[in-house]
Amino acid sequence: MSIEDNKNLVRRFYREIDAGNLDAMDELVAEDYVDHSPAPFPGIDAPGREGLKQAFRLFWDATPGTHEIEDQIAEGDKVVTRLTARGTHRGDLPGIPATGNEMCMTATVIHRVANGRLAEKWSDKDVLAMLQQLNVIPPLN
C-alpha cells in the first residue's frame, strides 16, 4: 500500500466510526490489533480487534458524534492524525451517568498499517477536558 492508501484507510476508519458501522472493523483492523493508549474505562478487556469493538460499542452508545480530521501526515507504515471528536453524552459510561452535555475533545493519533489494515495505535487525548465536560472533574479556574 502507498502512503496515500494508508491515509485513506485511516480516514475511512473514522468515517465508519461516525456512521456507527461496527462491521467495518473486520475489514479495516487486524485481528491482533494493539492499542497502546486504550480508553480510560473498565470493562474493555478483550485483546485485539475485539477490544476495539468493545470500546467502539461503549462510546457509540454513550456518546454518538463525529471525528473531524484537522491534519494528517504519513511516512512509511505510520499515519499521524490530529483530530477533533465531538459528541453528546446521551448514555452512561462506566461510572459516569449520562449528562446530556456536548463534548469536544482533541487527540493526536498514530496508526501503524500492516497488510492493508490498522495494526497498532498510539494516541494522546485530552481526557481532562472530556472528564470536565462530563462533570467528573470541575473546570479549572
N, CA, C and O atoms as CSV, one atom per row, in Angstrom:
chain,resi,resn,atom,element,x,y,z
A,1,MET,N,N,0.835,-1.188,0.000
A,1,MET,CA,C,0.000,0.000,0.000
A,1,MET,C,C,0.877,1.246,0.000
A,1,MET,O,O,1.964,1.253,0.576
A,2,SER,N,N,0.399,2.282,-0.642
A,2,SER,CA,C,1.120,3.547,-0.682
A,2,SER,C,C,0.803,4.375,0.563
A,2,SER,O,O,-0.104,4.049,1.329
A,3,ILE,N,N,1.555,5.431,0.746
A,3,ILE,CA,C,1.292,6.349,1.858
A,3,ILE,C,C,-0.120,6.925,1.738
A,3,ILE,O,O,-0.818,7.054,2.744
A,4,GLU,N,N,-0.548,7.271,0.523
A,4,GLU,CA,C,-1.911,7.796,0.335
A,4,GLU,C,C,-2.959,6.741,0.666
A,4,GLU,O,O,-4.002,7.063,1.236
A,5,ASP,N,N,-2.693,5.480,0.312
A,5,ASP,CA,C,-3.617,4.395,0.673
A,5,ASP,C,C,-3.743,4.288,2.194
A,5,ASP,O,O,-4.840,4.112,2.723
A,6,ASN,N,N,-2.611,4.394,2.887
A,6,ASN,CA,C,-2.628,4.323,4.351
A,6,ASN,C,C,-3.442,5.472,4.945
A,6,ASN,O,O,-4.231,5.261,5.866
A,7,LYS,N,N,-3.256,6.682,4.425
A,7,LYS,CA,C,-4.029,7.835,4.908
A,7,LYS,C,C,-5.517,7.638,4.638
A,7,LYS,O,O,-6.352,7.950,5.487
A,8,ASN,N,N,-5.844,7.125,3.466
A,8,ASN,CA,C,-7.253,6.877,3.132
A,8,ASN,C,C,-7.860,5.811,4.035
A,8,ASN,O,O,-9.035,5.904,4.392
A,9,LEU,N,N,-7.075,4.796,4.412
A,9,LEU,CA,C,-7.552,3.768,5.327
A,9,LEU,C,C,-7.936,4.385,6.672
A,9,LEU,O,O,-8.990,4.070,7.223
A,10,VAL,N,N,-7.085,5.259,7.196
A,10,VAL,CA,C,-7.374,5.906,8.474
A,10,VAL,C,C,-8.600,6.812,8.342
A,10,VAL,O,O,-9.455,6.831,9.228
A,11,ARG,N,N,-8.688,7.559,7.244
A,11,ARG,CA,C,-9.869,8.408,7.035
A,11,ARG,C,C,-11.147,7.572,6.999
A,11,ARG,O,O,-12.161,7.933,7.597
A,12,ARG,N,N,-11.077,6.443,6.281
A,12,ARG,CA,C,-12.264,5.577,6.208
A,12,ARG,C,C,-12.608,5.022,7.584
A,12,ARG,O,O,-13.786,4.925,7.928
A,13,PHE,N,N,-11.610,4.657,8.373
A,13,PHE,CA,C,-11.835,4.165,9.735
A,13,PHE,C,C,-12.684,5.154,10.527
A,13,PHE,O,O,-13.657,4.763,11.171
A,14,TYR,N,N,-12.319,6.429,10.480
A,14,TYR,CA,C,-13.092,7.426,11.228
A,14,TYR,C,C,-14.473,7.653,10.623
A,14,TYR,O,O,-15.429,7.892,11.360
A,15,ARG,N,N,-14.599,7.583,9.296
A,15,ARG,CA,C,-15.936,7.707,8.677
A,15,ARG,C,C,-16.846,6.571,9.132
A,15,ARG,O,O,-18.020,6.795,9.426
A,16,GLU,N,N,-16.314,5.362,9.191
A,16,GLU,CA,C,-17.118,4.208,9.615
A,16,GLU,C,C,-17.500,4.325,11.087
A,16,GLU,O,O,-18.618,3.972,11.464
A,17,ILE,N,N,-16.590,4.815,11.918
A,17,ILE,CA,C,-16.929,5.047,13.326
A,17,ILE,C,C,-18.080,6.044,13.411
A,17,ILE,O,O,-19.054,5.818,14.129
A,18,ASP,N,N,-17.964,7.143,12.678
A,18,ASP,CA,C,-19.003,8.177,12.729
A,18,ASP,C,C,-20.351,7.664,12.233
A,18,ASP,O,O,-21.397,8.149,12.666
A,19,ALA,N,N,-20.332,6.684,11.326
A,19,ALA,CA,C,-21.570,6.100,10.798
A,19,ALA,C,C,-22.101,4.980,11.701
A,19,ALA,O,O,-23.185,4.449,11.459
A,20,GLY,N,N,-21.343,4.624,12.736
A,20,GLY,CA,C,-21.767,3.550,13.629
A,20,GLY,C,C,-21.623,2.171,13.012
A,20,GLY,O,O,-22.314,1.238,13.421
A,21,ASN,N,N,-20.739,2.024,12.037
A,21,ASN,CA,C,-20.591,0.779,11.293
A,21,ASN,C,C,-19.555,-0.139,11.945
A,21,ASN,O,O,-18.397,-0.175,11.531
A,22,LEU,N,N,-19.976,-0.863,12.947
A,22,LEU,CA,C,-19.090,-1.780,13.669
A,22,LEU,C,C,-18.559,-2.884,12.761
A,22,LEU,O,O,-17.420,-3.318,12.930
A,23,ASP,N,N,-19.357,-3.344,11.804
A,23,ASP,CA,C,-18.944,-4.438,10.923
A,23,ASP,C,C,-17.710,-4.078,10.093
A,23,ASP,O,O,-16.943,-4.966,9.721
A,24,ALA,N,N,-17.509,-2.803,9.800
A,24,ALA,CA,C,-16.356,-2.380,9.001
A,24,ALA,C,C,-15.040,-2.666,9.715
A,24,ALA,O,O,-13.999,-2.762,9.064
A,25,MET,N,N,-15.063,-2.801,11.031
A,25,MET,CA,C,-13.829,-3.053,11.771
A,25,MET,C,C,-13.188,-4.366,11.336
A,25,MET,O,O,-11.963,-4.484,11.357
A,26,ASP,N,N,-13.994,-5.363,10.941
A,26,ASP,CA,C,-13.440,-6.642,10.498
A,26,ASP,C,C,-12.603,-6.475,9.233
A,26,ASP,O,O,-11.635,-7.206,9.029
A,27,GLU,N,N,-12.966,-5.530,8.398
A,27,GLU,CA,C,-12.232,-5.273,7.158
A,27,GLU,C,C,-11.038,-4.352,7.365
A,27,GLU,O,O,-10.005,-4.520,6.717
A,28,LEU,N,N,-11.170,-3.381,8.261
A,28,LEU,CA,C,-10.192,-2.302,8.393
A,28,LEU,C,C,-9.114,-2.553,9.442
A,28,LEU,O,O,-8.045,-1.946,9.378
A,29,VAL,N,N,-9.369,-3.426,10.393
A,29,VAL,CA,C,-8.492,-3.579,11.557
A,29,VAL,C,C,-7.997,-5.020,11.653
A,29,VAL,O,O,-8.773,-5.965,11.508
A,30,ALA,N,N,-6.702,-5.174,11.897
A,30,ALA,CA,C,-6.107,-6.503,12.056
A,30,ALA,C,C,-6.673,-7.187,13.299
A,30,ALA,O,O,-6.980,-6.534,14.297
A,31,GLU,N,N,-6.803,-8.495,13.225
A,31,GLU,CA,C,-7.358,-9.258,14.348
A,31,GLU,C,C,-6.513,-9.089,15.607
A,31,GLU,O,O,-7.050,-9.048,16.714
A,32,ASP,N,N,-5.164,-8.988,15.439
A,32,ASP,CA,C,-4.258,-8.859,16.587
A,32,ASP,C,C,-3.871,-7.399,16.855
A,32,ASP,O,O,-2.786,-7.124,17.367
A,33,TYR,N,N,-4.756,-6.475,16.508
A,33,TYR,CA,C,-4.587,-5.035,16.715
A,33,TYR,C,C,-4.107,-4.752,18.142
A,33,TYR,O,O,-4.576,-5.374,19.095
A,34,VAL,N,N,-3.174,-3.816,18.279
A,34,VAL,CA,C,-2.657,-3.430,19.594
A,34,VAL,C,C,-2.941,-1.954,19.817
A,34,VAL,O,O,-2.505,-1.103,19.042
A,35,ASP,N,N,-3.681,-1.657,20.888
A,35,ASP,CA,C,-3.982,-0.270,21.265
A,35,ASP,C,C,-3.084,0.080,22.445
A,35,ASP,O,O,-3.306,-0.378,23.566
A,36,HIS,N,N,-2.068,0.899,22.180
A,36,HIS,CA,C,-1.125,1.283,23.227
A,36,HIS,C,C,-1.679,2.378,24.139
A,36,HIS,O,O,-1.061,2.714,25.149
A,37,SER,N,N,-2.834,2.931,23.790
A,37,SER,CA,C,-3.461,4.013,24.562
A,37,SER,C,C,-4.955,3.731,24.688
A,37,SER,O,O,-5.764,4.464,24.120
A,38,PRO,N,N,-5.338,2.685,25.419
A,38,PRO,CA,C,-6.751,2.316,25.489
A,38,PRO,C,C,-7.594,3.346,26.235
A,38,PRO,O,O,-7.075,4.200,26.953
A,39,ALA,N,N,-8.893,3.242,26.047
A,39,ALA,CA,C,-9.839,4.135,26.730
A,39,ALA,C,C,-9.689,3.995,28.241
A,39,ALA,O,O,-9.391,2.909,28.739
A,40,PRO,N,N,-9.896,5.103,28.979
A,40,PRO,CA,C,-9.672,5.070,30.433
A,40,PRO,C,C,-10.881,4.547,31.210
A,40,PRO,O,O,-11.238,5.110,32.245
A,41,PHE,N,N,-11.511,3.482,30.726
A,41,PHE,CA,C,-12.695,2.937,31.384
A,41,PHE,C,C,-12.528,1.442,31.602
A,41,PHE,O,O,-11.911,0.758,30.785
A,42,PRO,N,N,-13.079,0.926,32.711
A,42,PRO,CA,C,-13.046,-0.520,32.939
A,42,PRO,C,C,-14.024,-1.226,31.996
A,42,PRO,O,O,-14.909,-0.599,31.414
A,43,GLY,N,N,-13.847,-2.535,31.860
A,43,GLY,CA,C,-14.790,-3.333,31.093
A,43,GLY,C,C,-14.387,-3.577,29.658
A,43,GLY,O,O,-15.050,-4.340,28.955
A,44,ILE,N,N,-13.305,-2.942,29.201
A,44,ILE,CA,C,-12.805,-3.187,27.854
A,44,ILE,C,C,-11.573,-4.061,28.035
A,44,ILE,O,O,-10.452,-3.571,28.173
A,45,ASP,N,N,-11.813,-5.378,28.029
A,45,ASP,CA,C,-10.717,-6.256,28.395
A,45,ASP,C,C,-10.357,-7.274,27.324
A,45,ASP,O,O,-9.399,-8.029,27.496
A,46,ALA,N,N,-11.092,-7.314,26.234
A,46,ALA,CA,C,-10.727,-8.256,25.169
A,46,ALA,C,C,-9.502,-7.725,24.429
A,46,ALA,O,O,-9.368,-6.516,24.244
A,47,PRO,N,N,-8.614,-8.613,24.008
A,47,PRO,CA,C,-7.455,-8.153,23.234
A,47,PRO,C,C,-7.830,-7.925,21.768
A,47,PRO,O,O,-8.886,-8.354,21.305
A,48,GLY,N,N,-6.942,-7.243,21.059
A,48,GLY,CA,C,-7.039,-7.113,19.615
A,48,GLY,C,C,-8.257,-6.369,19.118
A,48,GLY,O,O,-8.773,-5.459,19.767
A,49,ARG,N,N,-8.700,-6.789,17.940
A,49,ARG,CA,C,-9.833,-6.145,17.280
A,49,ARG,C,C,-11.095,-6.229,18.136
A,49,ARG,O,O,-11.910,-5.307,18.128
A,50,GLU,N,N,-11.263,-7.331,18.878
A,50,GLU,CA,C,-12.462,-7.458,19.719
A,50,GLU,C,C,-12.482,-6.396,20.814
A,50,GLU,O,O,-13.549,-5.877,21.140
A,51,GLY,N,N,-11.330,-6.063,21.388
A,51,GLY,CA,C,-11.271,-4.991,22.374
A,51,GLY,C,C,-11.629,-3.649,21.762
A,51,GLY,O,O,-12.317,-2.841,22.385
A,52,LEU,N,N,-11.159,-3.408,20.533
A,52,LEU,CA,C,-11.519,-2.184,19.825
A,52,LEU,C,C,-13.028,-2.128,19.608
A,52,LEU,O,O,-13.638,-1.069,19.757
A,53,LYS,N,N,-13.628,-3.254,19.261
A,53,LYS,CA,C,-15.081,-3.296,19.063
A,53,LYS,C,C,-15.822,-3.006,20.372
A,53,LYS,O,O,-16.847,-2.324,20.367
A,54,GLN,N,N,-15.304,-3.525,21.497
A,54,GLN,CA,C,-15.925,-3.223,22.794
A,54,GLN,C,C,-15.901,-1.720,23.063
A,54,GLN,O,O,-16.907,-1.144,23.477
A,55,ALA,N,N,-14.756,-1.090,22.828
A,55,ALA,CA,C,-14.637,0.355,23.040
A,55,ALA,C,C,-15.560,1.104,22.089
A,55,ALA,O,O,-16.214,2.067,22.490
A,56,PHE,N,N,-15.619,0.673,20.839
A,56,PHE,CA,C,-16.488,1.283,19.824
A,56,PHE,C,C,-17.932,1.265,20.315
A,56,PHE,O,O,-18.606,2.295,20.320
A,57,ARG,N,N,-18.408,0.074,20.733
A,57,ARG,CA,C,-19.795,-0.051,21.206
A,57,ARG,C,C,-20.049,0.867,22.399
A,57,ARG,O,O,-21.065,1.559,22.450
A,58,LEU,N,N,-19.131,0.870,23.348
A,58,LEU,CA,C,-19.282,1.679,24.557
A,58,LEU,C,C,-19.435,3.160,24.203
A,58,LEU,O,O,-20.366,3.820,24.663
A,59,PHE,N,N,-18.520,3.675,23.387
A,59,PHE,CA,C,-18.553,5.096,23.050
A,59,PHE,C,C,-19.679,5.427,22.083
A,59,PHE,O,O,-20.293,6.487,22.206
A,60,TRP,N,N,-19.966,4.560,21.131
A,60,TRP,CA,C,-21.041,4.835,20.171
A,60,TRP,C,C,-22.382,4.917,20.898
A,60,TRP,O,O,-23.185,5.806,20.616
A,61,ASP,N,N,-22.630,3.992,21.833
A,61,ASP,CA,C,-23.896,4.001,22.566
A,61,ASP,C,C,-24.003,5.206,23.492
A,61,ASP,O,O,-25.076,5.795,23.617
A,62,ALA,N,N,-22.904,5.577,24.140
A,62,ALA,CA,C,-22.951,6.632,25.154
A,62,ALA,C,C,-22.722,8.038,24.605
A,62,ALA,O,O,-23.295,9.004,25.109
A,63,THR,N,N,-21.890,8.154,23.579
A,63,THR,CA,C,-21.515,9.491,23.096
A,63,THR,C,C,-21.460,9.545,21.581
A,63,THR,O,O,-20.398,9.816,21.020
A,64,PRO,N,N,-22.573,9.296,20.900
A,64,PRO,CA,C,-22.519,9.352,19.433
A,64,PRO,C,C,-22.041,10.723,18.975
A,64,PRO,O,O,-22.380,11.745,19.572
A,65,GLY,N,N,-21.250,10.729,17.907
A,65,GLY,CA,C,-20.724,12.009,17.436
A,65,GLY,C,C,-19.909,11.848,16.178
A,65,GLY,O,O,-20.133,10.933,15.385
A,66,THR,N,N,-18.959,12.750,16.003
A,66,THR,CA,C,-18.158,12.783,14.783
A,66,THR,C,C,-16.689,13.029,15.101
A,66,THR,O,O,-16.328,13.491,16.184
A,67,HIS,N,N,-15.867,12.708,14.128
A,67,HIS,CA,C,-14.426,12.981,14.172
A,67,HIS,C,C,-14.092,13.873,12.986
A,67,HIS,O,O,-14.409,13.541,11.844
A,68,GLU,N,N,-13.462,14.987,13.252
A,68,GLU,CA,C,-13.016,15.878,12.182
A,68,GLU,C,C,-11.499,15.819,12.110
A,68,GLU,O,O,-10.808,16.158,13.070
A,69,ILE,N,N,-10.989,15.388,10.966
A,69,ILE,CA,C,-9.543,15.312,10.787
A,69,ILE,C,C,-9.023,16.709,10.469
A,69,ILE,O,O,-9.414,17.325,9.477
A,70,GLU,N,N,-8.135,17.192,11.329
A,70,GLU,CA,C,-7.569,18.533,11.181
A,70,GLU,C,C,-6.296,18.498,10.331
A,70,GLU,O,O,-6.097,19.343,9.459
A,71,ASP,N,N,-5.447,17.514,10.597
A,71,ASP,CA,C,-4.173,17.340,9.874
A,71,ASP,C,C,-3.887,15.856,9.792
A,71,ASP,O,O,-4.311,15.073,10.642
A,72,GLN,N,N,-3.155,15.483,8.744
A,72,GLN,CA,C,-2.740,14.099,8.612
A,72,GLN,C,C,-1.393,14.062,7.904
A,72,GLN,O,O,-1.208,14.676,6.853
A,73,ILE,N,N,-0.456,13.331,8.500
A,73,ILE,CA,C,0.900,13.194,7.966
A,73,ILE,C,C,1.230,11.710,7.974
A,73,ILE,O,O,0.909,11.003,8.930
A,74,ALA,N,N,1.870,11.237,6.910
A,74,ALA,CA,C,2.207,9.819,6.850
A,74,ALA,C,C,3.622,9.630,6.332
A,74,ALA,O,O,4.125,10.404,5.517
A,75,GLU,N,N,4.244,8.575,6.833
A,75,GLU,CA,C,5.564,8.177,6.357
A,75,GLU,C,C,5.697,6.686,6.616
A,75,GLU,O,O,5.354,6.203,7.696
A,76,GLY,N,N,6.193,5.963,5.632
A,76,GLY,CA,C,6.356,4.523,5.787
A,76,GLY,C,C,5.028,3.859,6.092
A,76,GLY,O,O,4.059,4.028,5.351
A,77,ASP,N,N,4.980,3.099,7.188
A,77,ASP,CA,C,3.753,2.388,7.544
A,77,ASP,C,C,2.946,3.097,8.637
A,77,ASP,O,O,2.023,2.512,9.204
A,78,LYS,N,N,3.293,4.357,8.935
A,78,LYS,CA,C,2.599,5.088,10.003
A,78,LYS,C,C,1.845,6.293,9.452
A,78,LYS,O,O,2.284,6.955,8.512
A,79,VAL,N,N,0.680,6.556,10.077
A,79,VAL,CA,C,-0.145,7.715,9.743
A,79,VAL,C,C,-0.431,8.454,11.046
A,79,VAL,O,O,-0.930,7.867,12.006
A,80,VAL,N,N,-0.113,9.744,11.069
A,80,VAL,CA,C,-0.374,10.594,12.231
A,80,VAL,C,C,-1.567,11.475,11.888
A,80,VAL,O,O,-1.574,12.152,10.859
A,81,THR,N,N,-2.568,11.462,12.750
A,81,THR,CA,C,-3.786,12.228,12.529
A,81,THR,C,C,-4.054,13.097,13.743
A,81,THR,O,O,-4.109,12.610,14.872
A,82,ARG,N,N,-4.223,14.401,13.498
A,82,ARG,CA,C,-4.681,15.315,14.556
A,82,ARG,C,C,-6.157,15.533,14.293
A,82,ARG,O,O,-6.552,15.918,13.192
A,83,LEU,N,N,-6.981,15.280,15.322
A,83,LEU,CA,C,-8.422,15.350,15.097
A,83,LEU,C,C,-9.149,15.992,16.259
A,83,LEU,O,O,-8.611,16.158,17.354
A,84,THR,N,N,-10.395,16.348,15.980
A,84,THR,CA,C,-11.309,16.840,16.998
A,84,THR,C,C,-12.526,15.918,16.997
A,84,THR,O,O,-13.162,15.718,15.962
A,85,ALA,N,N,-12.842,15.363,18.158
A,85,ALA,CA,C,-14.013,14.497,18.313
A,85,ALA,C,C,-15.094,15.291,19.041
A,85,ALA,O,O,-14.835,15.955,20.045
A,86,ARG,N,N,-16.306,15.204,18.510
A,86,ARG,CA,C,-17.449,15.884,19.124
A,86,ARG,C,C,-18.581,14.886,19.306
A,86,ARG,O,O,-18.767,13.984,18.489
A,87,GLY,N,N,-19.327,15.054,20.377
A,87,GLY,CA,C,-20.463,14.173,20.612
A,87,GLY,C,C,-21.332,14.705,21.720
A,87,GLY,O,O,-21.069,15.759,22.297
A,88,THR,N,N,-22.377,13.952,22.005
A,88,THR,CA,C,-23.292,14.281,23.090
A,88,THR,C,C,-23.340,13.095,24.041
A,88,THR,O,O,-23.520,11.954,23.615
A,89,HIS,N,N,-23.181,13.368,25.318
A,89,HIS,CA,C,-23.143,12.311,26.337
A,89,HIS,C,C,-24.576,11.860,26.643
A,89,HIS,O,O,-25.178,12.297,27.623
A,90,ARG,N,N,-25.107,10.989,25.797
A,90,ARG,CA,C,-26.505,10.547,25.892
A,90,ARG,C,C,-26.691,9.303,26.738
A,90,ARG,O,O,-27.780,9.070,27.263
A,91,GLY,N,N,-25.650,8.502,26.878
A,91,GLY,CA,C,-25.757,7.254,27.628
A,91,GLY,C,C,-24.675,7.164,28.679
A,91,GLY,O,O,-23.709,7.926,28.668
A,92,ASP,N,N,-24.850,6.219,29.592
A,92,ASP,CA,C,-23.889,6.058,30.681
A,92,ASP,C,C,-22.565,5.502,30.162
A,92,ASP,O,O,-22.534,4.616,29.308
A,93,LEU,N,N,-21.479,6.042,30.698
A,93,LEU,CA,C,-20.149,5.463,30.559
A,93,LEU,C,C,-19.836,4.807,31.897
A,93,LEU,O,O,-20.449,5.178,32.898
A,94,PRO,N,N,-18.920,3.860,31.966
A,94,PRO,CA,C,-18.643,3.213,33.248
A,94,PRO,C,C,-18.331,4.244,34.345
A,94,PRO,O,O,-17.339,4.969,34.272
A,95,GLY,N,N,-19.195,4.288,35.351
A,95,GLY,CA,C,-19.021,5.200,36.472
A,95,GLY,C,C,-19.432,6.639,36.201
A,95,GLY,O,O,-19.275,7.495,37.071
A,96,ILE,N,N,-19.960,6.926,35.000
A,96,ILE,CA,C,-20.335,8.294,34.652
A,96,ILE,C,C,-21.737,8.280,34.047
A,96,ILE,O,O,-21.902,7.949,32.873
A,97,PRO,N,N,-22.748,8.636,34.841
A,97,PRO,CA,C,-24.109,8.663,34.297
A,97,PRO,C,C,-24.233,9.706,33.185
A,97,PRO,O,O,-23.514,10.706,33.174
A,98,ALA,N,N,-25.149,9.461,32.258
A,98,ALA,CA,C,-25.379,10.386,31.143
A,98,ALA,C,C,-25.672,11.786,31.672
A,98,ALA,O,O,-26.430,11.958,32.627
A,99,THR,N,N,-25.058,12.784,31.036
A,99,THR,CA,C,-25.267,14.184,31.439
A,99,THR,C,C,-26.050,14.970,30.399
A,99,THR,O,O,-26.632,16.006,30.719
A,100,GLY,N,N,-26.073,14.495,29.166
A,100,GLY,CA,C,-26.671,15.273,28.077
A,100,GLY,C,C,-25.750,16.365,27.577
A,100,GLY,O,O,-26.109,17.107,26.662
A,101,ASN,N,N,-24.555,16.475,28.167
A,101,ASN,CA,C,-23.608,17.526,27.796
A,101,ASN,C,C,-23.001,17.288,26.418
A,101,ASN,O,O,-22.766,16.152,26.006
A,102,GLU,N,N,-22.758,18.386,25.723
A,102,GLU,CA,C,-21.981,18.336,24.495
A,102,GLU,C,C,-20.521,18.140,24.884
A,102,GLU,O,O,-20.060,18.675,25.892
A,103,MET,N,N,-19.803,17.372,24.080
A,103,MET,CA,C,-18.401,17.106,24.349
A,103,MET,C,C,-17.565,17.469,23.135
A,103,MET,O,O,-18.007,17.329,21.994
A,104,CYS,N,N,-16.348,17.940,23.395
A,104,CYS,CA,C,-15.392,18.228,22.339
A,104,CYS,C,C,-14.016,17.876,22.889
A,104,CYS,O,O,-13.603,18.400,23.923
A,105,MET,N,N,-13.305,16.984,22.193
A,105,MET,CA,C,-12.005,16.534,22.664
A,105,MET,C,C,-11.039,16.470,21.483
A,105,MET,O,O,-11.387,15.990,20.405
A,106,THR,N,N,-9.841,16.955,21.703
A,106,THR,CA,C,-8.806,16.868,20.674
A,106,THR,C,C,-7.930,15.641,20.941
A,106,THR,O,O,-7.818,15.166,22.071
A,107,ALA,N,N,-7.319,15.149,19.870
A,107,ALA,CA,C,-6.432,13.996,20.001
A,107,ALA,C,C,-5.413,14.006,18.868
A,107,ALA,O,O,-5.667,14.533,17.785
A,108,THR,N,N,-4.274,13.420,19.139
A,108,THR,CA,C,-3.279,13.130,18.119
A,108,THR,C,C,-3.088,11.623,18.149
A,108,THR,O,O,-2.769,11.050,19.191
A,109,VAL,N,N,-3.284,10.983,17.001
A,109,VAL,CA,C,-3.304,9.525,16.924
A,109,VAL,C,C,-2.292,9.058,15.878
A,109,VAL,O,O,-2.218,9.608,14.779
A,110,ILE,N,N,-1.525,8.050,16.232
A,110,ILE,CA,C,-0.606,7.412,15.286
A,110,ILE,C,C,-1.114,5.994,15.053
A,110,ILE,O,O,-1.263,5.218,15.997
A,111,HIS,N,N,-1.377,5.664,13.804
A,111,HIS,CA,C,-1.741,4.299,13.428
A,111,HIS,C,C,-0.592,3.681,12.634
A,111,HIS,O,O,0.031,4.350,11.810
A,112,ARG,N,N,-0.318,2.410,12.884
A,112,ARG,CA,C,0.592,1.643,12.035
A,112,ARG,C,C,-0.255,0.725,11.174
A,112,ARG,O,O,-1.149,0.038,11.668
A,113,VAL,N,N,0.036,0.721,9.885
A,113,VAL,CA,C,-0.701,-0.092,8.927
A,113,VAL,C,C,0.158,-1.288,8.521
A,113,VAL,O,O,1.346,-1.140,8.235
A,114,ALA,N,N,-0.453,-2.473,8.499
A,114,ALA,CA,C,0.226,-3.688,8.037
A,114,ALA,C,C,-0.767,-4.512,7.220
A,114,ALA,O,O,-1.887,-4.766,7.663
A,115,ASN,N,N,-0.356,-4.919,6.047
A,115,ASN,CA,C,-1.196,-5.749,5.186
A,115,ASN,C,C,-2.563,-5.116,4.913
A,115,ASN,O,O,-3.575,-5.815,4.844
A,116,GLY,N,N,-2.583,-3.787,4.759
A,116,GLY,CA,C,-3.814,-3.095,4.401
A,116,GLY,C,C,-4.803,-2.917,5.532
A,116,GLY,O,O,-5.960,-2.570,5.297
A,117,ARG,N,N,-4.357,-3.154,6.775
A,117,ARG,CA,C,-5.245,-2.996,7.935
A,117,ARG,C,C,-4.529,-2.228,9.039
A,117,ARG,O,O,-3.300,-2.197,9.100
A,118,LEU,N,N,-5.320,-1.614,9.907
A,118,LEU,CA,C,-4.748,-0.932,11.069
A,118,LEU,C,C,-4.244,-2.006,12.034
A,118,LEU,O,O,-4.994,-2.894,12.438
A,119,ALA,N,N,-2.961,-1.910,12.396
A,119,ALA,CA,C,-2.345,-2.940,13.226
A,119,ALA,C,C,-2.032,-2.461,14.643
A,119,ALA,O,O,-2.102,-3.240,15.593
A,120,GLU,N,N,-1.685,-1.173,14.784
A,120,GLU,CA,C,-1.350,-0.611,16.099
A,120,GLU,C,C,-1.819,0.822,16.162
A,120,GLU,O,O,-1.988,1.490,15.142
A,121,LYS,N,N,-2.033,1.294,17.420
A,121,LYS,CA,C,-2.427,2.683,17.623
A,121,LYS,C,C,-1.800,3.224,18.901
A,121,LYS,O,O,-1.770,2.555,19.934
A,122,TRP,N,N,-1.302,4.452,18.804
A,122,TRP,CA,C,-0.847,5.231,19.954
A,122,TRP,C,C,-1.618,6.545,19.888
A,122,TRP,O,O,-1.831,7.077,18.799
A,123,SER,N,N,-2.039,7.076,21.035
A,123,SER,CA,C,-2.760,8.355,20.969
A,123,SER,C,C,-2.562,9.158,22.240
A,123,SER,O,O,-2.359,8.618,23.328
A,124,ASP,N,N,-2.630,10.458,22.063
A,124,ASP,CA,C,-2.699,11.418,23.165
A,124,ASP,C,C,-4.038,12.115,23.023
A,124,ASP,O,O,-4.298,12.797,22.031
A,125,LYS,N,N,-4.893,11.933,24.038
A,125,LYS,CA,C,-6.240,12.506,24.024
A,125,LYS,C,C,-6.353,13.505,25.166
A,125,LYS,O,O,-5.706,13.346,26.201
A,126,ASP,N,N,-7.163,14.518,24.984
A,126,ASP,CA,C,-7.412,15.497,26.037
A,126,ASP,C,C,-8.476,14.943,26.982
A,126,ASP,O,O,-9.611,15.418,27.012
A,127,VAL,N,N,-8.083,13.925,27.753
A,127,VAL,CA,C,-9.008,13.246,28.654
A,127,VAL,C,C,-9.472,14.196,29.765
A,127,VAL,O,O,-10.613,14.097,30.215
A,128,LEU,N,N,-8.612,15.110,30.212
A,128,LEU,CA,C,-9.005,16.068,31.243
A,128,LEU,C,C,-10.204,16.888,30.770
A,128,LEU,O,O,-11.178,17.041,31.508
A,129,ALA,N,N,-10.140,17.413,29.556
A,129,ALA,CA,C,-11.266,18.197,29.029
A,129,ALA,C,C,-12.526,17.343,28.958
A,129,ALA,O,O,-13.613,17.809,29.297
A,130,MET,N,N,-12.383,16.087,28.516
A,130,MET,CA,C,-13.551,15.210,28.427
A,130,MET,C,C,-14.171,15.003,29.805
A,130,MET,O,O,-15.388,15.107,29.956
A,131,LEU,N,N,-13.346,14.710,30.812
A,131,LEU,CA,C,-13.867,14.475,32.157
A,131,LEU,C,C,-14.497,15.735,32.747
A,131,LEU,O,O,-15.467,15.645,33.500
A,132,GLN,N,N,-13.958,16.902,32.414
A,132,GLN,CA,C,-14.576,18.158,32.863
A,132,GLN,C,C,-15.939,18.349,32.197
A,132,GLN,O,O,-16.895,18.762,32.853
A,133,GLN,N,N,-16.034,18.053,30.901
A,133,GLN,CA,C,-17.288,18.215,30.178
A,133,GLN,C,C,-18.355,17.218,30.644
A,133,GLN,O,O,-19.549,17.460,30.469
A,134,LEU,N,N,-17.925,16.101,31.237
A,134,LEU,CA,C,-18.843,15.096,31.755
A,134,LEU,C,C,-19.135,15.294,33.232
A,134,LEU,O,O,-19.759,14.443,33.866
A,135,ASN,N,N,-18.684,16.418,33.783
A,135,ASN,CA,C,-18.906,16.783,35.202
A,135,ASN,C,C,-18.249,15.814,36.181
A,135,ASN,O,O,-18.693,15.695,37.323
A,136,VAL,N,N,-17.192,15.117,35.746
A,136,VAL,CA,C,-16.475,14.225,36.637
A,136,VAL,C,C,-15.438,15.010,37.435
A,136,VAL,O,O,-15.212,14.738,38.614
A,137,ILE,N,N,-14.812,15.985,36.783
A,137,ILE,CA,C,-13.810,16.849,37.390
A,137,ILE,C,C,-14.265,18.292,37.174
A,137,ILE,O,O,-14.655,18.647,36.062
A,138,PRO,N,N,-14.225,19.126,38.206
A,138,PRO,CA,C,-14.647,20.504,37.998
A,138,PRO,C,C,-13.680,21.256,37.070
A,138,PRO,O,O,-12.485,20.962,37.043
A,139,PRO,N,N,-14.200,22.216,36.320
A,139,PRO,CA,C,-13.308,23.008,35.447
A,139,PRO,C,C,-12.265,23.749,36.271
A,139,PRO,O,O,-12.539,24.166,37.397
A,140,LEU,N,N,-11.080,23.911,35.717
A,140,LEU,CA,C,-10.029,24.668,36.375
A,140,LEU,C,C,-10.277,26.152,36.128
A,140,LEU,O,O,-10.568,26.561,35.004
A,141,ASN,N,N,-10.162,26.939,37.162
A,141,ASN,CA,C,-10.399,28.385,37.013
A,141,ASN,C,C,-9.101,29.149,37.006
A,141,ASN,O,O,-9.106,30.374,36.890
